[in-house]
């Protein structure tokens, strides 16, 4: 039946449009999930690079201070040892005393420079981290926004495909309906003309009956037969019209069903896409908050650790210098620093 074929073609086109939208939706969700993993991996690598770099540079700065402390104390110890080797060493303490003051100043300047270098290094590392993390955050936000746009575009393509299929089905159906109505009208015209011709021929025959009473009754019977045939035809026409209306209703119901099916699929896939975007966005926000918080904590702990080491070495430096000074006044030749 032509109606069934038209409905089947439209239904298949709708199914194809919905299937394509489902496929696009699944692909977009997979994409934003993969991009989330990739973005987290990349930012974690940036975090590791920044923290490793800062740790390494901090270690180098700390090592330079530790080495300087050891060198200064070793030099002062050497001068003290040389002083003890001289006769009348008590009268020769001034050069060592002067050198202690000079090297103490050198050490203090080195401490200040180390703190300045550390501050610059930490600030530079933070600048790199801030820039890279901000770019990663913006990039993933752009991914989510772009994929939402891509889904909307795919949704519009699917909707347009279904609209085109529905429009074609309606055009095909109305063309088939017009052809059917034209054929029925032609059938009615032929049928009515055949009845008219037959009736006229019989009426003409009746006029040749010489018995007027018989002629009259025969004509009445013929007229009744004509009216009965006309009524039967009218009933048949009404029956055909009812069938046509039923078919039209079936077509309308099928179109409404497919339109509802398409709308439901659009709504379902949009909700699925929105949920995935929201979920992945929330996961990214949580990760981003954690890793930026970790970096802030790392820098704070790094500064505390660095300052503590510098302070500890300062204490040890001055303890060592104090031992050298005590040795100068005969309170022990050897310092233990």
C-alpha positions as CSV (number, residue, x, y, z in Angstrom):
1,X,0.0,0.0,0.0
2,X,1.3,3.4,-1.0
3,X,0.5,4.9,2.4
4,X,2.6,2.3,4.2
5,X,5.5,2.8,1.9
6,X,5.4,6.6,2.5
7,X,5.2,6.2,6.3
8,X,8.0,3.6,6.2
9,X,10.3,5.8,4.2
10,X,9.7,8.7,6.6
11,X,10.2,6.5,9.7
12,X,13.5,5.1,8.3
13,X,14.7,8.6,7.6
14,X,13.8,9.6,11.2
15,X,15.6,6.6,12.6
16,X,18.7,7.4,10.6
17,X,18.7,11.0,11.9
18,X,18.2,9.9,15.5
19,X,20.9,7.2,15.2
20,X,23.3,9.8,13.8
21,X,22.5,12.1,16.7
22,X,23.1,9.3,19.2
23,X,26.4,8.5,17.6
24,X,27.5,12.2,17.6
25,X,26.4,12.5,21.2
26,X,28.4,9.4,22.3
27,X,31.5,10.6,20.4
28,X,31.3,14.1,21.9
29,X,31.0,12.7,25.4
30,X,33.9,10.4,24.8
31,X,35.9,13.3,23.5
32,X,35.3,15.6,26.5
33,X,36.1,12.7,28.8
34,X,39.4,12.0,27.0
35,X,40.2,15.7,26.9
36,X,39.6,15.9,30.6
37,X,42.1,13.1,31.2
38,X,44.6,14.7,28.8
39,X,44.2,18.1,30.4
40,X,44.7,16.7,33.9
41,X,47.7,14.7,32.8
42,X,49.3,17.8,31.1
43,X,48.7,20.1,34.1
44,X,50.0,17.4,36.4
45,X,53.2,17.3,34.3
46,X,53.4,21.1,34.5
47,X,53.0,20.9,38.3
48,X,55.7,18.2,38.5
49,X,58.0,20.3,36.3
50,X,57.5,23.5,38.3
51,X,57.9,21.8,41.7
52,X,60.9,19.8,40.5
53,X,62.5,22.9,39.1
54,X,61.9,24.9,42.3
55,X,63.1,22.0,44.4
56,X,66.3,21.7,42.4
57,X,67.0,25.5,42.4
58,X,66.3,25.7,46.1
59,X,68.7,22.9,46.7
60,X,71.4,24.7,44.6
61,X,70.9,27.9,46.6
62,X,71.0,26.1,49.9
63,X,74.1,24.1,48.8
64,X,75.8,27.3,47.9
65,X,75.2,28.7,51.4
66,X,76.2,25.5,53.1
67,X,79.4,25.3,51.0
68,X,80.2,29.0,51.8
69,X,79.7,28.3,55.5
70,X,82.0,25.4,55.4
71,X,84.6,27.3,53.3
72,X,84.6,30.3,55.6
73,X,84.9,28.3,58.8
74,X,87.6,26.1,57.2
75,X,89.5,29.3,56.2
76,X,89.1,30.8,59.7
77,X,90.2,27.5,61.3
78,X,93.2,27.4,59.0
79,X,94.1,31.0,60.1
80,X,93.6,30.0,63.7
81,X,95.9,27.0,63.3
82,X,98.5,29.2,61.6
83,X,98.2,31.7,64.4
84,X,99.0,29.1,67.1
85,X,102.1,28.0,65.1
86,X,103.6,31.5,65.5
87,X,105.6,32.7,68.4
88,X,104.0,35.5,70.2
89,X,100.7,34.6,68.6
90,X,98.7,36.5,71.1
91,X,100.0,39.8,69.7
92,X,99.2,38.6,66.1
93,X,95.5,38.1,66.5
94,X,94.4,41.3,64.7
95,X,94.5,39.9,61.1
96,X,92.4,36.9,62.1
97,X,90.0,39.2,63.9
98,X,89.7,41.4,60.8
99,X,89.2,38.4,58.6
100,X,86.5,37.1,60.9
101,X,84.6,40.4,60.5
102,X,85.2,40.4,56.7
103,X,84.0,36.9,56.2
104,X,81.1,37.3,58.5
105,X,79.9,40.2,56.4
106,X,80.5,38.0,53.3
107,X,78.3,35.3,54.8
108,X,75.5,37.8,55.8
109,X,75.6,39.2,52.2
110,X,75.4,35.7,50.8
111,X,72.4,35.0,53.1
112,X,70.6,38.1,51.8
113,X,71.5,37.2,48.2
114,X,70.3,33.7,48.7
115,X,67.0,34.9,50.1
116,X,66.6,37.3,47.3
117,X,67.5,34.6,44.7
118,X,65.1,32.2,46.3
119,X,62.3,34.9,46.2
120,X,63.0,35.6,42.5
121,X,63.1,31.9,41.7
122,X,59.9,31.2,43.6
123,X,58.1,34.2,42.0
124,X,59.3,33.1,38.6
125,X,58.1,29.5,39.2
126,X,54.8,30.8,40.4
127,X,54.4,33.0,37.3
128,X,55.1,30.0,35.0
129,X,52.6,27.9,37.0
130,X,49.9,30.6,37.0
131,X,50.2,31.1,33.3
132,X,50.3,27.4,32.4
133,X,47.4,26.5,34.8
134,X,45.3,29.4,33.6
135,X,45.9,28.3,30.0
136,X,44.9,24.7,30.8
137,X,41.8,25.9,32.6
138,X,40.7,28.1,29.8
139,X,41.6,25.5,27.2
140,X,39.4,22.9,28.9
141,X,36.6,25.4,29.3
142,X,36.8,26.1,25.6
143,X,36.7,22.3,24.9
144,X,33.4,22.0,26.8
145,X,31.9,25.1,25.2
146,X,33.0,24.0,21.7
147,X,31.5,20.5,22.2
148,X,28.2,22.0,23.3
149,X,28.2,24.0,20.1
150,X,29.1,20.9,18.1
151,X,26.2,19.1,19.7
152,X,23.8,21.9,18.9
153,X,25.0,21.8,15.3
154,X,24.4,18.1,15.2
155,X,21.0,18.5,16.8
156,X,20.1,21.0,14.1
157,X,21.3,18.7,11.3
158,X,19.2,15.9,12.7
159,X,16.1,18.1,13.1
160,X,16.6,19.4,9.6
161,X,16.9,15.8,8.2
162,X,13.6,14.8,10.0
163,X,11.9,18.0,8.8
164,X,12.9,17.3,5.3
165,X,11.8,13.7,5.5
166,X,8.4,14.7,7.0
167,X,7.9,17.4,4.3
168,X,8.7,14.9,1.6
169,X,6.3,12.4,3.1
170,X,3.5,15.0,3.3
171,X,4.1,16.0,-0.3
172,X,4.1,12.4,-1.5
173,X,1.0,11.6,0.6
174,X,-1.0,14.5,-0.7
175,X,0.1,13.7,-4.3
176,X,-1.1,10.1,-3.8
177,X,-4.3,11.4,-2.1
178,X,-5.0,13.7,-5.0
179,X,-4.4,10.9,-7.5
180,X,-6.7,8.6,-5.5
181,X,-9.4,11.3,-5.2
182,X,-9.2,12.0,-8.9
183,X,-9.6,8.3,-9.7
184,X,-12.6,8.0,-7.4
185,X,-14.2,11.1,-9.0
186,X,-13.6,9.6,-12.4
187,X,-15.2,6.3,-11.2
188,X,-18.2,8.1,-9.8
189,X,-18.6,10.1,-13.0
190,X,-18.5,6.9,-15.1
191,X,-20.8,5.0,-12.8
192,X,-23.3,7.8,-12.7
193,X,-23.2,8.3,-16.5
194,X,-23.7,4.6,-17.0
195,X,-26.8,4.6,-14.7
196,X,-28.1,7.7,-16.5
197,X,-27.7,6.1,-19.9
198,X,-29.3,2.9,-18.8
199,X,-32.1,4.8,-17.1
200,X,-32.7,6.9,-20.2
201,X,-32.8,3.9,-22.4
202,X,-35.2,2.1,-20.2
203,X,-37.4,5.2,-19.8
204,X,-37.5,5.5,-23.6
205,X,-38.6,1.8,-23.8
206,X,-41.3,2.5,-21.3
207,X,-42.8,5.2,-23.4
208,X,-43.7,2.6,-26.0
209,X,-46.0,0.8,-23.7
210,X,-49.6,1.5,-24.9
211,X,-51.2,0.6,-21.6
212,X,-51.0,3.8,-19.8
213,X,-51.5,2.3,-16.4
214,X,-48.8,-0.3,-17.1
215,X,-46.6,2.4,-18.5
216,X,-47.0,4.5,-15.3
217,X,-46.4,1.7,-12.9
218,X,-43.4,0.5,-14.9
219,X,-41.9,4.1,-14.9
220,X,-42.5,4.3,-11.2
221,X,-40.7,1.0,-10.7
222,X,-37.9,2.2,-12.9
223,X,-37.6,5.5,-11.0
224,X,-37.5,3.6,-7.7
225,X,-34.8,1.3,-9.1
226,X,-32.8,4.3,-10.2
227,X,-33.1,6.0,-6.8
228,X,-32.2,2.7,-5.1
229,X,-29.1,2.4,-7.3
230,X,-28.2,6.0,-6.7
231,X,-28.6,5.5,-2.9
232,X,-26.4,2.4,-3.1
233,X,-23.7,4.4,-5.0
234,X,-23.9,7.2,-2.4
235,X,-23.5,4.7,0.4
236,X,-20.5,3.2,-1.3
237,X,-19.1,6.7,-1.9
238,X,-19.6,7.5,1.8
239,X,-17.9,4.2,2.7
240,X,-14.9,5.0,0.5
241,X,-14.7,8.5,2.0
242,X,-14.7,7.0,5.5
243,X,-11.9,4.7,4.5
244,X,-10.0,7.7,3.0
245,X,-10.4,9.6,6.2
246,X,-9.2,6.6,8.3
247,X,-6.1,6.4,6.1
248,X,-5.6,10.1,6.4
249,X,-5.8,9.8,10.2
250,X,-3.3,6.9,10.1
251,X,-0.9,9.1,8.2
252,X,-1.4,12.0,10.5
253,X,-0.9,9.8,13.6
254,X,2.2,8.3,12.1
255,X,3.6,11.8,11.4
256,X,2.8,12.9,15.0
257,X,4.3,9.7,16.4
258,X,7.5,10.2,14.6
259,X,7.7,13.9,15.4
260,X,7.2,13.0,19.1
261,X,9.8,10.3,18.8
262,X,12.3,12.7,17.3
263,X,11.6,15.4,19.9
264,X,12.0,12.8,22.7
265,X,15.3,11.7,21.2
266,X,16.5,15.3,20.9
267,X,15.6,16.0,24.5
268,X,17.2,12.8,25.8
269,X,20.5,13.3,24.0
270,X,20.6,17.0,24.9
271,X,20.1,16.0,28.6
272,X,22.8,13.3,28.2
273,X,25.3,15.8,26.6
274,X,24.5,18.5,29.2
275,X,25.0,16.0,32.1
276,X,28.3,14.9,30.7
277,X,29.5,18.5,30.3
278,X,28.4,19.3,33.8
279,X,30.0,16.1,35.2
280,X,33.3,16.6,33.4
281,X,33.4,20.3,34.2
282,X,32.8,19.5,37.9
283,X,35.6,16.9,37.9
284,X,37.9,19.4,36.2
285,X,37.0,22.2,38.7
286,X,37.6,19.9,41.6
287,X,41.0,18.7,40.2
288,X,42.0,22.3,39.3
289,X,41.1,23.5,42.8
290,X,43.1,20.7,44.4
291,X,46.2,21.0,42.2
292,X,46.4,24.8,42.5
293,X,45.9,24.5,46.3
294,X,48.7,21.9,46.3
295,X,51.0,24.3,44.5
296,X,50.2,27.1,46.9
297,X,50.9,24.8,49.8
298,X,54.1,23.6,48.1
299,X,55.4,27.1,47.7
300,X,54.6,28.0,51.3
301,X,56.2,24.9,52.7
302,X,59.2,25.4,50.4
303,X,59.7,29.0,51.7
304,X,59.3,27.8,55.3
305,X,61.8,25.0,54.7
306,X,64.3,27.3,52.9
307,X,64.1,30.0,55.6
308,X,64.5,27.4,58.3
309,X,67.6,25.9,56.7
310,X,69.1,29.4,56.2
311,X,68.4,30.2,59.8
312,X,69.8,26.9,61.0
313,X,73.0,27.4,59.0
314,X,73.3,30.9,60.3
315,X,73.2,29.6,63.8
316,X,75.8,27.0,63.0
317,X,77.9,29.6,61.2
318,X,77.9,31.9,64.2
319,X,78.5,29.0,66.6
320,X,81.6,28.1,64.5
321,X,82.8,31.7,64.4
322,X,82.3,31.9,68.2
323,X,84.5,28.8,68.6
324,X,87.1,30.4,66.4
325,X,87.0,33.6,68.5
326,X,87.3,31.5,71.7
327,X,90.3,29.8,70.3
328,X,91.9,33.2,69.6
329,X,91.8,33.9,73.3
330,X,93.2,30.6,74.3
331,X,90.0,28.8,75.2
332,X,90.6,25.9,72.9
333,X,92.5,25.6,69.7
334,X,90.0,23.5,67.8
335,X,86.4,24.4,67.0
336,X,83.8,21.8,66.3
337,X,81.5,23.1,63.6
